[in-house]
Amino acid sequence: MKKWVQEHHFLIRKIHSLLGVVPMGVFLMEHLITNSFGKFGPEVYNEKIEWIQGLPYLLAMEIGIIFLPILFHALFGVVFLWAWKDNSLQYSYSRNWRYTFQRVTGVIALFFIGYHVWKFRIETALTGIPVNFDLVAGAFQNPLVFYFYFLGMVSIVYHFTNGVWSFLVHWGITVGPRAQQISTYVCAALGLGLLYIGLDALWAFV
Amino acid sequence: MKTVRFKIKRQQSLDTAPYWEEFEVPYRPGMNVITALYDIAKNPKTADGKATSAVAWDANCLEEVCGACTMIVNGKVRQSCSALVDALQQPICLEPMTKFPVVRDLRVNRKRMFDALKRVKAWIPIDGTYDLGEGPKLSPQDQHIGYALSKCMTCGCCLEVCPQYHDRSPFVGAAALSQVRLFNLHPTGKMQEEERLETIMGEGGIEDCGNAQNCVRVCPKDIPLTTSIADLNRKTTAYALKKFFRS
C-alpha cells in the first residue's frame, strides 16, 4: 500500500484536489441550497426531501458521487497531514494562516461529516426514523449539536472555498501573484456567500 | 563604552543538547552580525566574563550573494552579513537554521539542498561525441525571467520557513523547484524539459507544496518562487495529461 501510494503520488494528489471541487464542492452547494428550503417551512422542506429520496439510482449516486469521493479525499487528506509542521505563529503571514486553517478545518469537517452522515443517513436508515424537518429541528434542540453544526458549517465552507483557491494554483490556472490575489477575492466572496446561505438555513430549523 | 549584546544558541555537535550563551561586544558604527561574531572569536568570553569556546559560523562573500551565513536572527531567517546591528533589537538573538542538521553552533549542513538540485537535474547537458555548435537563442523576455530565477544562492531561507519542509517530509522545496523552471526555460535546457518534470512528479516533488507561500515572503533575492511553483504545476499537469492520452 505504501509503495503504491509512493508510486502514484502525482495521480493521487491530483485526484484528491479534483474531487474536492467536483463532485464534493458541487454537492456542498447543492446541499446548502436544499437546506434553505427549510426557510419556507416544514411542508416545503419535507416535500423536497421526499423528492430527493425518490430519485432513481439514489443509492448508486450517493455512493459514487458522495460517499467514495469523500472517503478518498478524507483518507488521503489525513495521510498528507503527516507533512504538516506548522509555523504560523512564527511566520504569521496571511497565506500561512490560511494554509493552517485549511488543515484544521479539514479535520473538523471530517468529524462533522462523520457525525452528520451517521445521524441523518445511516442511523435513520437502520431504525426507519423518517428524515424530515422535525428530525433536524429536534436535534438542534440540543445546543451542543447546534453549535457543532455552526462550527461544521463554517469549517466546511472555509475548507471548500480556500480549497478552490488552492485548486486553481495546484492545476496551474492562477500562476502569477496578481491572478492569485484576484482569485483570493473571488474565493472569499464565494465563501461569504455560501456561509450566509448555510447559516441562514441553520437558523430556519431553530 | 557602548556595547552590543548577543544571545546565541550553541551546540557542540548534532547529537549534543543545545544551550544558550550571552555575549557583549564593543559597538562600532555600521557593524553587522558577522563583524560581531568575529569580535567574539577574537575574545571568546561570555557577557559575565567566563571563558568559552569561539562560536562557529559560516560566512563567505559578506555581500549577500552566497547564502553561507544564513541563520535565524531575532526569530527571522536571513543572511547575517546583511543584518545590520543598528537595525536590530537587542539582545540580538542568533540561532542556527532548524531545517538542516547542525554541524556546530550556527553552522549547519545544507547538503539536502544540493541533493535536491541533483534530483531535479538542475543543469544543462551540453556534452556530445562531437561539437554540438551553438544552441538556440534565448529571447529577451525569457532572459528577464531567467535572470530573476538565476539569483538563487541556495541559502535555504525558503525551506526554513516552509511548513512542508522538515525531517519527516521528503519535499525538495521551493529553491530546487524554481531551478527546474530556470533550466526548462533555457532553449538548450528545454531539450530535457520532460525529463526534469519527471523528477518533480514523484514523492517529495511539486505535489508536496502546501501553498503556504512563506518562501516568496522571505526570499532575500526576491525570486518569484510561488510563480515558479504554479508555472510548474501547469507544466506537470499538461505533461501528465499528454502522457496519459498518448500512452
HADDOCK unambig.tbl for C-alpha pairs under 7 A between the chains (distance, minus, plus):
assign (segid A and resid 6 and name CA) (segid B and resid 203 and name CA) 5.84 0.50 0.50
assign (segid A and resid 7 and name CA) (segid B and resid 202 and name CA) 6.96 0.50 0.50
assign (segid A and resid 9 and name CA) (segid B and resid 202 and name CA) 5.76 0.50 0.50
assign (segid A and resid 9 and name CA) (segid B and resid 203 and name CA) 5.71 0.50 0.50
assign (segid A and resid 10 and name CA) (segid B and resid 201 and name CA) 5.64 0.50 0.50
assign (segid A and resid 10 and name CA) (segid B and resid 202 and name CA) 6.08 0.50 0.50
assign (segid A and resid 10 and name CA) (segid B and resid 207 and name CA) 6.41 0.50 0.50
assign (segid A and resid 13 and name CA) (segid B and resid 207 and name CA) 6.50 0.50 0.50
assign (segid A and resid 83 and name CA) (segid B and resid 164 and name CA) 5.40 0.50 0.50
assign (segid A and resid 83 and name CA) (segid B and resid 168 and name CA) 6.73 0.50 0.50
assign (segid A and resid 83 and name CA) (segid B and resid 169 and name CA) 5.45 0.50 0.50
assign (segid A and resid 84 and name CA) (segid B and resid 163 and name CA) 5.91 0.50 0.50
assign (segid A and resid 84 and name CA) (segid B and resid 164 and name CA) 5.45 0.50 0.50
assign (segid A and resid 85 and name CA) (segid B and resid 163 and name CA) 4.89 0.50 0.50
assign (segid A and resid 85 and name CA) (segid B and resid 164 and name CA) 6.30 0.50 0.50
assign (segid A and resid 86 and name CA) (segid B and resid 163 and name CA) 5.35 0.50 0.50
assign (segid A and resid 87 and name CA) (segid B and resid 163 and name CA) 6.21 0.50 0.50
assign (segid A and resid 95 and name CA) (segid B and resid 212 and name CA) 5.46 0.50 0.50
assign (segid A and resid 95 and name CA) (segid B and resid 213 and name CA) 6.34 0.50 0.50
assign (segid A and resid 96 and name CA) (segid B and resid 212 and name CA) 4.51 0.50 0.50
assign (segid A and resid 96 and name CA) (segid B and resid 213 and name CA) 6.64 0.50 0.50
assign (segid A and resid 96 and name CA) (segid B and resid 214 and name CA) 6.46 0.50 0.50
assign (segid A and resid 99 and name CA) (segid B and resid 211 and name CA) 6.78 0.50 0.50
assign (segid A and resid 99 and name CA) (segid B and resid 212 and name CA) 5.13 0.50 0.50
assign (segid A and resid 169 and name CA) (segid B and resid 230 and name CA) 5.60 0.50 0.50
assign (segid A and resid 170 and name CA) (segid B and resid 230 and name CA) 6.62 0.50 0.50
assign (segid A and resid 170 and name CA) (segid B and resid 233 and name CA) 5.78 0.50 0.50
assign (segid A and resid 171 and name CA) (segid B and resid 233 and name CA) 5.66 0.50 0.50
assign (segid A and resid 171 and name CA) (segid B and resid 234 and name CA) 5.75 0.50 0.50
assign (segid A and resid 171 and name CA) (segid B and resid 237 and name CA) 6.45 0.50 0.50
assign (segid A and resid 172 and name CA) (segid B and resid 230 and name CA) 5.12 0.50 0.50
assign (segid A and resid 172 and name CA) (segid B and resid 231 and name CA) 5.92 0.50 0.50
assign (segid A and resid 172 and name CA) (segid B and resid 233 and name CA) 4.72 0.50 0.50
assign (segid A and resid 172 and name CA) (segid B and resid 234 and name CA) 3.75 0.50 0.50
assign (segid A and resid 173 and name CA) (segid B and resid 234 and name CA) 6.85 0.50 0.50
assign (segid A and resid 175 and name CA) (segid B and resid 227 and name CA) 5.52 0.50 0.50
assign (segid A and resid 175 and name CA) (segid B and resid 230 and name CA) 4.86 0.50 0.50
assign (segid A and resid 175 and name CA) (segid B and resid 231 and name CA) 5.72 0.50 0.50
assign (segid A and resid 176 and name CA) (segid B and resid 227 and name CA) 5.18 0.50 0.50
assign (segid A and resid 177 and name CA) (segid B and resid 227 and name CA) 6.84 0.50 0.50
